[in-house]
Amino acid sequence: MVGHLGDRPLYQRLRQMNNSDATTELTELARQAAWGLMKGGDLDTSGDGRTTLLLRLDILDAATRAGIVIDRAAHGIGLIYTRNELT
C-alpha cells in the first residue's frame, strides 16, 4: 500500500511528476496513512506494527508540511494513534 503505487516504486514516480501530480499522490498517501492509523485497526502497537504506524505518521507529517490536511471526519476516519502513544 504505502511506498509503492503502480508498477514502479514511489520514488521513481515522484521524480517524473509535476507539482500537481505530486500533490495528488501525497494527498492520497496521507489519506491512506490516516485510515491505517485508526485505533482498532489491523495493526498492533508493538514490533512491526508499531514501525508501520510510525511510518504512516511520517507520511501525514510530510503532507502537513506540504500544506495538505486530511479531513478525517469527511473521510469517516475516527481516532488515530498519536506519535506520543507509539514512542
PDB file as gemmi writes it, atoms N, CA and C in Angstrom:
CRYST1    1.000    1.000    1.000  90.00  90.00  90.00 P 1                      
ATOM      1  N   MET A   1       0.829  -1.183   0.000  1.00  0.00           N  
ATOM      2  CA  MET A   1       0.000   0.000   0.000  1.00  0.00           C  
ATOM      3  C   MET A   1       0.871   1.242   0.000  1.00  0.00           C  
ATOM      4  N   VAL A   2       1.513   1.549   1.092  1.00  0.00           N  
ATOM      5  CA  VAL A   2       2.293   2.773   1.194  1.00  0.00           C  
ATOM      6  C   VAL A   2       3.692   2.530   0.666  1.00  0.00           C  
ATOM      7  N   GLY A   3       4.195   3.444  -0.152  1.00  0.00           N  
ATOM      8  CA  GLY A   3       5.560   3.348  -0.638  1.00  0.00           C  
ATOM      9  C   GLY A   3       5.685   2.762  -2.019  1.00  0.00           C  
ATOM     10  N   HIS A   4       4.663   2.129  -2.522  1.00  0.00           N  
ATOM     11  CA  HIS A   4       4.741   1.535  -3.852  1.00  0.00           C  
ATOM     12  C   HIS A   4       3.368   1.611  -4.496  1.00  0.00           C  
ATOM     13  N   LEU A   5       3.259   2.402  -5.546  1.00  0.00           N  
ATOM     14  CA  LEU A   5       1.988   2.538  -6.245  1.00  0.00           C  
ATOM     15  C   LEU A   5       2.216   2.259  -7.711  1.00  0.00           C  
ATOM     16  N   GLY A   6       1.354   1.497  -8.302  1.00  0.00           N  
ATOM     17  CA  GLY A   6       1.513   1.181  -9.719  1.00  0.00           C  
ATOM     18  C   GLY A   6       2.615   0.169  -9.928  1.00  0.00           C  
ATOM     19  N   ASP A   7       3.229   0.224 -11.100  1.00  0.00           N  
ATOM     20  CA  ASP A   7       4.242  -0.771 -11.433  1.00  0.00           C  
ATOM     21  C   ASP A   7       5.658  -0.310 -11.128  1.00  0.00           C  
ATOM     22  N   ARG A   8       5.822   0.914 -10.642  1.00  0.00           N  
ATOM     23  CA  ARG A   8       7.150   1.426 -10.296  1.00  0.00           C  
ATOM     24  C   ARG A   8       7.145   1.902  -8.854  1.00  0.00           C  
ATOM     25  N   PRO A   9       8.297   1.834  -8.189  1.00  0.00           N  
ATOM     26  CA  PRO A   9       8.363   2.346  -6.820  1.00  0.00           C  
ATOM     27  C   PRO A   9       7.997   3.826  -6.778  1.00  0.00           C  
ATOM     28  N   LEU A  10       7.485   4.248  -5.637  1.00  0.00           N  
ATOM     29  CA  LEU A  10       7.023   5.620  -5.465  1.00  0.00           C  
ATOM     30  C   LEU A  10       8.107   6.639  -5.786  1.00  0.00           C  
ATOM     31  N   TYR A  11       9.343   6.424  -5.341  1.00  0.00           N  
ATOM     32  CA  TYR A  11      10.388   7.418  -5.576  1.00  0.00           C  
ATOM     33  C   TYR A  11      10.621   7.642  -7.064  1.00  0.00           C  
ATOM     34  N   GLN A  12      10.468   6.614  -7.891  1.00  0.00           N  
ATOM     35  CA  GLN A  12      10.628   6.784  -9.340  1.00  0.00           C  
ATOM     36  C   GLN A  12       9.472   7.587  -9.919  1.00  0.00           C  
ATOM     37  N   ARG A  13       8.269   7.336  -9.444  1.00  0.00           N  
ATOM     38  CA  ARG A  13       7.104   8.071  -9.948  1.00  0.00           C  
ATOM     39  C   ARG A  13       7.168   9.529  -9.542  1.00  0.00           C  
ATOM     40  N   LEU A  14       7.593   9.806  -8.306  1.00  0.00           N  
ATOM     41  CA  LEU A  14       7.657  11.187  -7.847  1.00  0.00           C  
ATOM     42  C   LEU A  14       8.663  11.999  -8.654  1.00  0.00           C  
ATOM     43  N   ARG A  15       9.759  11.372  -9.082  1.00  0.00           N  
ATOM     44  CA  ARG A  15      10.765  12.067  -9.880  1.00  0.00           C  
ATOM     45  C   ARG A  15      10.200  12.557 -11.205  1.00  0.00           C  
ATOM     46  N   GLN A  16       9.232  11.849 -11.753  1.00  0.00           N  
ATOM     47  CA  GLN A  16       8.692  12.172 -13.064  1.00  0.00           C  
ATOM     48  C   GLN A  16       7.411  13.007 -13.000  1.00  0.00           C  
ATOM     49  N   MET A  17       6.946  13.351 -11.821  1.00  0.00           N  
ATOM     50  CA  MET A  17       5.685  14.068 -11.677  1.00  0.00           C  
ATOM     51  C   MET A  17       5.888  15.573 -11.699  1.00  0.00           C  
ATOM     52  N   ASN A  18       4.854  16.272 -12.122  1.00  0.00           N  
ATOM     53  CA  ASN A  18       4.855  17.711 -11.918  1.00  0.00           C  
ATOM     54  C   ASN A  18       4.303  17.971 -10.520  1.00  0.00           C  
ATOM     55  N   ASN A  19       4.305  19.230 -10.091  1.00  0.00           N  
ATOM     56  CA  ASN A  19       3.870  19.545  -8.728  1.00  0.00           C  
ATOM     57  C   ASN A  19       2.434  19.131  -8.462  1.00  0.00           C  
ATOM     58  N   SER A  20       1.558  19.313  -9.423  1.00  0.00           N  
ATOM     59  CA  SER A  20       0.157  18.950  -9.246  1.00  0.00           C  
ATOM     60  C   SER A  20       0.004  17.445  -9.035  1.00  0.00           C  
ATOM     61  N   ASP A  21       0.703  16.660  -9.852  1.00  0.00           N  
ATOM     62  CA  ASP A  21       0.651  15.205  -9.699  1.00  0.00           C  
ATOM     63  C   ASP A  21       1.220  14.779  -8.351  1.00  0.00           C  
ATOM     64  N   ALA A  22       2.325  15.380  -7.945  1.00  0.00           N  
ATOM     65  CA  ALA A  22       2.951  15.030  -6.669  1.00  0.00           C  
ATOM     66  C   ALA A  22       2.019  15.371  -5.509  1.00  0.00           C  
ATOM     67  N   THR A  23       1.334  16.494  -5.592  1.00  0.00           N  
ATOM     68  CA  THR A  23       0.387  16.872  -4.544  1.00  0.00           C  
ATOM     69  C   THR A  23      -0.759  15.873  -4.474  1.00  0.00           C  
ATOM     70  N   THR A  24      -1.254  15.472  -5.610  1.00  0.00           N  
ATOM     71  CA  THR A  24      -2.328  14.475  -5.656  1.00  0.00           C  
ATOM     72  C   THR A  24      -1.856  13.161  -5.053  1.00  0.00           C  
ATOM     73  N   GLU A  25      -0.656  12.741  -5.417  1.00  0.00           N  
ATOM     74  CA  GLU A  25      -0.086  11.488  -4.905  1.00  0.00           C  
ATOM     75  C   GLU A  25       0.100  11.551  -3.393  1.00  0.00           C  
ATOM     76  N   LEU A  26       0.684  12.644  -2.902  1.00  0.00           N  
ATOM     77  CA  LEU A  26       0.913  12.782  -1.467  1.00  0.00           C  
ATOM     78  C   LEU A  26      -0.412  12.862  -0.709  1.00  0.00           C  
ATOM     79  N   THR A  27      -1.396  13.512  -1.275  1.00  0.00           N  
ATOM     80  CA  THR A  27      -2.714  13.579  -0.645  1.00  0.00           C  
ATOM     81  C   THR A  27      -3.305  12.183  -0.490  1.00  0.00           C  
ATOM     82  N   GLU A  28      -3.210  11.373  -1.524  1.00  0.00           N  
ATOM     83  CA  GLU A  28      -3.744  10.006  -1.453  1.00  0.00           C  
ATOM     84  C   GLU A  28      -2.956   9.160  -0.456  1.00  0.00           C  
ATOM     85  N   LEU A  29      -1.637   9.283  -0.450  1.00  0.00           N  
ATOM     86  CA  LEU A  29      -0.829   8.546   0.527  1.00  0.00           C  
ATOM     87  C   LEU A  29      -1.205   8.953   1.952  1.00  0.00           C  
ATOM     88  N   ALA A  30      -1.398  10.247   2.174  1.00  0.00           N  
ATOM     89  CA  ALA A  30      -1.764  10.729   3.507  1.00  0.00           C  
ATOM     90  C   ALA A  30      -3.142  10.210   3.911  1.00  0.00           C  
ATOM     91  N   ARG A  31      -4.083  10.199   2.979  1.00  0.00           N  
ATOM     92  CA  ARG A  31      -5.427   9.685   3.283  1.00  0.00           C  
ATOM     93  C   ARG A  31      -5.350   8.212   3.667  1.00  0.00           C  
ATOM     94  N   GLN A  32      -4.584   7.439   2.901  1.00  0.00           N  
ATOM     95  CA  GLN A  32      -4.424   6.017   3.205  1.00  0.00           C  
ATOM     96  C   GLN A  32      -3.709   5.823   4.538  1.00  0.00           C  
ATOM     97  N   ALA A  33      -2.716   6.658   4.809  1.00  0.00           N  
ATOM     98  CA  ALA A  33      -1.991   6.563   6.077  1.00  0.00           C  
ATOM     99  C   ALA A  33      -2.924   6.844   7.248  1.00  0.00           C  
ATOM    100  N   ALA A  34      -3.772   7.849   7.112  1.00  0.00           N  
ATOM    101  CA  ALA A  34      -4.717   8.174   8.185  1.00  0.00           C  
ATOM    102  C   ALA A  34      -5.665   7.007   8.438  1.00  0.00           C  
ATOM    103  N   TRP A  35      -6.168   6.397   7.368  1.00  0.00           N  
ATOM    104  CA  TRP A  35      -7.019   5.211   7.527  1.00  0.00           C  
ATOM    105  C   TRP A  35      -6.269   4.125   8.287  1.00  0.00           C  
ATOM    106  N   GLY A  36      -5.008   3.915   7.933  1.00  0.00           N  
ATOM    107  CA  GLY A  36      -4.217   2.858   8.556  1.00  0.00           C  
ATOM    108  C   GLY A  36      -3.827   3.139   9.990  1.00  0.00           C  
ATOM    109  N   LEU A  37      -3.978   4.388  10.434  1.00  0.00           N  
ATOM    110  CA  LEU A  37      -3.645   4.755  11.809  1.00  0.00           C  
ATOM    111  C   LEU A  37      -4.838   4.679  12.751  1.00  0.00           C  
ATOM    112  N   MET A  38      -6.006   4.338  12.232  1.00  0.00           N  
ATOM    113  CA  MET A  38      -7.190   4.296  13.096  1.00  0.00           C  
ATOM    114  C   MET A  38      -7.019   3.262  14.198  1.00  0.00           C  
ATOM    115  N   LYS A  39      -7.409   3.663  15.381  1.00  0.00           N  
ATOM    116  CA  LYS A  39      -7.375   2.733  16.510  1.00  0.00           C  
ATOM    117  C   LYS A  39      -8.381   1.624  16.256  1.00  0.00           C  
ATOM    118  N   GLY A  40      -8.004   0.422  16.646  1.00  0.00           N  
ATOM    119  CA  GLY A  40      -8.867  -0.723  16.406  1.00  0.00           C  
ATOM    120  C   GLY A  40      -8.649  -1.329  15.034  1.00  0.00           C  
ATOM    121  N   GLY A  41      -7.622  -0.852  14.336  1.00  0.00           N  
ATOM    122  CA  GLY A  41      -7.309  -1.384  13.010  1.00  0.00           C  
ATOM    123  C   GLY A  41      -6.615  -2.725  13.107  1.00  0.00           C  
ATOM    124  N   ASP A  42      -6.018  -3.151  12.005  1.00  0.00           N  
ATOM    125  CA  ASP A  42      -5.425  -4.486  11.950  1.00  0.00           C  
ATOM    126  C   ASP A  42      -3.990  -4.551  12.462  1.00  0.00           C  
ATOM    127  N   LEU A  43      -3.388  -3.421  12.835  1.00  0.00           N  
ATOM    128  CA  LEU A  43      -2.019  -3.435  13.342  1.00  0.00           C  
ATOM    129  C   LEU A  43      -2.006  -3.205  14.845  1.00  0.00           C  
ATOM    130  N   ASP A  44      -1.121  -3.923  15.535  1.00  0.00           N  
ATOM    131  CA  ASP A  44      -0.952  -3.625  16.946  1.00  0.00           C  
ATOM    132  C   ASP A  44       0.186  -2.615  17.092  1.00  0.00           C  
ATOM    133  N   THR A  45       0.427  -2.187  18.314  1.00  0.00           N  
ATOM    134  CA  THR A  45       1.411  -1.134  18.547  1.00  0.00           C  
ATOM    135  C   THR A  45       2.759  -1.669  19.001  1.00  0.00           C  
ATOM    136  N   SER A  46       3.066  -2.905  18.684  1.00  0.00           N  
ATOM    137  CA  SER A  46       4.377  -3.439  19.030  1.00  0.00           C  
ATOM    138  C   SER A  46       5.046  -4.003  17.785  1.00  0.00           C  
ATOM    139  N   GLY A  47       6.346  -4.101  17.837  1.00  0.00           N  
ATOM    140  CA  GLY A  47       7.112  -4.709  16.748  1.00  0.00           C  
ATOM    141  C   GLY A  47       6.893  -4.052  15.407  1.00  0.00           C  
ATOM    142  N   ASP A  48       6.655  -4.896  14.393  1.00  0.00           N  
ATOM    143  CA  ASP A  48       6.474  -4.403  13.026  1.00  0.00           C  
ATOM    144  C   ASP A  48       5.242  -3.514  12.895  1.00  0.00           C  
ATOM    145  N   GLY A  49       4.206  -3.799  13.658  1.00  0.00           N  
ATOM    146  CA  GLY A  49       3.005  -2.960  13.623  1.00  0.00           C  
ATOM    147  C   GLY A  49       3.317  -1.539  14.050  1.00  0.00           C  
ATOM    148  N   ARG A  50       4.090  -1.403  15.112  1.00  0.00           N  
ATOM    149  CA  ARG A  50       4.484  -0.081  15.600  1.00  0.00           C  
ATOM    150  C   ARG A  50       5.305   0.653  14.555  1.00  0.00           C  
ATOM    151  N   THR A  51       6.243  -0.035  13.929  1.00  0.00           N  
ATOM    152  CA  THR A  51       7.081   0.563  12.889  1.00  0.00           C  
ATOM    153  C   THR A  51       6.226   1.068  11.733  1.00  0.00           C  
ATOM    154  N   THR A  52       5.266   0.285  11.316  1.00  0.00           N  
ATOM    155  CA  THR A  52       4.377   0.682  10.218  1.00  0.00           C  
ATOM    156  C   THR A  52       3.520   1.876  10.613  1.00  0.00           C  
ATOM    157  N   LEU A  53       3.008   1.871  11.833  1.00  0.00           N  
ATOM    158  CA  LEU A  53       2.203   3.004  12.295  1.00  0.00           C  
ATOM    159  C   LEU A  53       3.032   4.287  12.332  1.00  0.00           C  
ATOM    160  N   LEU A  54       4.286   4.196  12.779  1.00  0.00           N  
ATOM    161  CA  LEU A  54       5.158   5.374  12.803  1.00  0.00           C  
ATOM    162  C   LEU A  54       5.445   5.875  11.390  1.00  0.00           C  
ATOM    163  N   LEU A  55       5.618   4.967  10.436  1.00  0.00           N  
ATOM    164  CA  LEU A  55       5.819   5.367   9.042  1.00  0.00           C  
ATOM    165  C   LEU A  55       4.590   6.117   8.524  1.00  0.00           C  
ATOM    166  N   ARG A  56       3.423   5.652   8.877  1.00  0.00           N  
ATOM    167  CA  ARG A  56       2.192   6.332   8.455  1.00  0.00           C  
ATOM    168  C   ARG A  56       2.100   7.728   9.064  1.00  0.00           C  
ATOM    169  N   LEU A  57       2.542   7.867  10.319  1.00  0.00           N  
ATOM    170  CA  LEU A  57       2.580   9.203  10.920  1.00  0.00           C  
ATOM    171  C   LEU A  57       3.568  10.100  10.183  1.00  0.00           C  
ATOM    172  N   ASP A  58       4.705   9.540   9.762  1.00  0.00           N  
ATOM    173  CA  ASP A  58       5.681  10.312   8.982  1.00  0.00           C  
ATOM    174  C   ASP A  58       5.057  10.826   7.682  1.00  0.00           C  
ATOM    175  N   ILE A  59       4.255  10.001   7.035  1.00  0.00           N  
ATOM    176  CA  ILE A  59       3.581  10.405   5.790  1.00  0.00           C  
ATOM    177  C   ILE A  59       2.607  11.545   6.073  1.00  0.00           C  
ATOM    178  N   LEU A  60       1.828  11.423   7.138  1.00  0.00           N  
ATOM    179  CA  LEU A  60       0.896  12.502   7.487  1.00  0.00           C  
ATOM    180  C   LEU A  60       1.640  13.791   7.814  1.00  0.00           C  
ATOM    181  N   ASP A  61       2.757  13.679   8.533  1.00  0.00           N  
ATOM    182  CA  ASP A  61       3.557  14.862   8.861  1.00  0.00           C  
ATOM    183  C   ASP A  61       4.106  15.524   7.602  1.00  0.00           C  
ATOM    184  N   ALA A  62       4.598  14.719   6.662  1.00  0.00           N  
ATOM    185  CA  ALA A  62       5.123  15.266   5.404  1.00  0.00           C  
ATOM    186  C   ALA A  62       4.021  15.974   4.629  1.00  0.00           C  
ATOM    187  N   ALA A  63       2.853  15.387   4.608  1.00  0.00           N  
ATOM    188  CA  ALA A  63       1.725  16.013   3.909  1.00  0.00           C  
ATOM    189  C   ALA A  63       1.358  17.340   4.561  1.00  0.00           C  
ATOM    190  N   THR A  64       1.341  17.370   5.877  1.00  0.00           N  
ATOM    191  CA  THR A  64       1.014  18.606   6.592  1.00  0.00           C  
ATOM    192  C   THR A  64       2.031  19.695   6.281  1.00  0.00           C  
ATOM    193  N   ARG A  65       3.316  19.332   6.255  1.00  0.00           N  
ATOM    194  CA  ARG A  65       4.359  20.313   5.908  1.00  0.00           C  
ATOM    195  C   ARG A  65       4.181  20.840   4.491  1.00  0.00           C  
ATOM    196  N   ALA A  66       3.598  20.036   3.619  1.00  0.00           N  
ATOM    197  CA  ALA A  66       3.354  20.455   2.234  1.00  0.00           C  
ATOM    198  C   ALA A  66       2.018  21.189   2.092  1.00  0.00           C  
ATOM    199  N   GLY A  67       1.332  21.401   3.212  1.00  0.00           N  
ATOM    200  CA  GLY A  67       0.066  22.128   3.176  1.00  0.00           C  
ATOM    201  C   GLY A  67      -1.148  21.262   2.915  1.00  0.00           C  
ATOM    202  N   ILE A  68      -0.978  19.949   3.003  1.00  0.00           N  
ATOM    203  CA  ILE A  68      -2.079  19.015   2.766  1.00  0.00           C  
ATOM    204  C   ILE A  68      -2.626  18.566   4.118  1.00  0.00           C  
ATOM    205  N   VAL A  69      -3.891  18.818   4.334  1.00  0.00           N  
ATOM    206  CA  VAL A  69      -4.534  18.399   5.576  1.00  0.00           C  
ATOM    207  C   VAL A  69      -5.671  17.453   5.211  1.00  0.00           C  
ATOM    208  N   ILE A  70      -5.664  16.285   5.809  1.00  0.00           N  
ATOM    209  CA  ILE A  70      -6.710  15.298   5.559  1.00  0.00           C  
ATOM    210  C   ILE A  70      -7.847  15.547   6.545  1.00  0.00           C  
ATOM    211  N   ASP A  71      -9.024  15.799   6.028  1.00  0.00           N  
ATOM    212  CA  ASP A  71     -10.216  15.984   6.852  1.00  0.00           C  
ATOM    213  C   ASP A  71     -10.719  14.597   7.238  1.00  0.00           C  
ATOM    214  N   ARG A  72     -10.255  14.129   8.405  1.00  0.00           N  
ATOM    215  CA  ARG A  72     -10.578  12.764   8.820  1.00  0.00           C  
ATOM    216  C   ARG A  72     -12.081  12.549   8.933  1.00  0.00           C  
ATOM    217  N   ALA A  73     -12.797  13.509   9.470  1.00  0.00           N  
ATOM    218  CA  ALA A  73     -14.251  13.351   9.632  1.00  0.00           C  
ATOM    219  C   ALA A  73     -14.936  13.186   8.277  1.00  0.00           C  
ATOM    220  N   ALA A  74     -14.496  13.939   7.291  1.00  0.00           N  
ATOM    221  CA  ALA A  74     -15.107  13.858   5.957  1.00  0.00           C  
ATOM    222  C   ALA A  74     -14.863  12.507   5.299  1.00  0.00           C  
ATOM    223  N   HIS A  75     -13.782  11.837   5.704  1.00  0.00           N  
ATOM    224  CA  HIS A  75     -13.452  10.530   5.132  1.00  0.00           C  
ATOM    225  C   HIS A  75     -13.877   9.379   6.045  1.00  0.00           C  
ATOM    226  N   GLY A  76     -14.573   9.698   7.133  1.00  0.00           N  
ATOM    227  CA  GLY A  76     -15.034   8.657   8.041  1.00  0.00           C  
ATOM    228  C   GLY A  76     -13.929   8.032   8.865  1.00  0.00           C  
ATOM    229  N   ILE A  77     -12.859   8.779   9.090  1.00  0.00           N  
ATOM    230  CA  ILE A  77     -11.713   8.265   9.843  1.00  0.00           C  
ATOM    231  C   ILE A  77     -11.852   8.716  11.290  1.00  0.00           C  
ATOM    232  N   GLY A  78     -11.903   7.748  12.194  1.00  0.00           N  
ATOM    233  CA  GLY A  78     -12.079   8.050  13.612  1.00  0.00           C  
ATOM    234  C   GLY A  78     -10.769   8.389  14.298  1.00  0.00           C  
ATOM    235  N   LEU A  79     -10.676   8.012  15.559  1.00  0.00           N  
ATOM    236  CA  LEU A  79      -9.472   8.278  16.341  1.00  0.00           C  
ATOM    237  C   LEU A  79      -8.281   7.544  15.745  1.00  0.00           C  
ATOM    238  N   ILE A  80      -7.154   8.252  15.685  1.00  0.00           N  
ATOM    239  CA  ILE A  80      -5.930   7.630  15.190  1.00  0.00           C  
ATOM    240  C   ILE A  80      -4.876   7.653  16.290  1.00  0.00           C  
ATOM    241  N   TYR A  81      -3.889   6.778  16.147  1.00  0.00           N  
ATOM    242  CA  TYR A  81      -2.774   6.772  17.078  1.00  0.00           C  
ATOM    243  C   TYR A  81      -1.976   8.055  16.924  1.00  0.00           C  
ATOM    244  N   THR A  82      -1.425   8.534  18.036  1.00  0.00           N  
ATOM    245  CA  THR A  82      -0.538   9.691  18.003  1.00  0.00           C  
ATOM    246  C   THR A  82       0.895   9.202  18.167  1.00  0.00           C  
ATOM    247  N   ARG A  83       1.838  10.059  17.817  1.00  0.00           N  
ATOM    248  CA  ARG A  83       3.250   9.697  17.967  1.00  0.00           C  
ATOM    249  C   ARG A  83       3.578   9.431  19.440  1.00  0.00           C  
ATOM    250  N   ASN A  84       2.991  10.221  20.347  1.00  0.00           N  
ATOM    251  CA  ASN A  84       3.245  10.013  21.777  1.00  0.00           C  
ATOM    252  C   ASN A  84       2.802   8.629  22.237  1.00  0.00           C  
ATOM    253  N   GLU A  85       1.726   8.132  21.684  1.00  0.00           N  
ATOM    254  CA  GLU A  85       1.243   6.800  22.062  1.00  0.00           C  
ATOM    255  C   GLU A  85       2.156   5.694  21.542  1.00  0.00           C  
ATOM    256  N   LEU A  86       2.888   5.979  20.484  1.00  0.00           N  
ATOM    257  CA  LEU A  86       3.707   4.943  19.852  1.00  0.00           C  
ATOM    258  C   LEU A  86       5.175   4.993  20.247  1.00  0.00           C  
ATOM    259  N   THR A  87       5.595   6.095  20.884  1.00  0.00           N  
ATOM    260  CA  THR A  87       7.015   6.199  21.261  1.00  0.00           C  
ATOM    261  C   THR A  87       7.182   6.170  22.747  1.00  0.00           C  
TER     262      THR A  87                                                      
END                                                                             
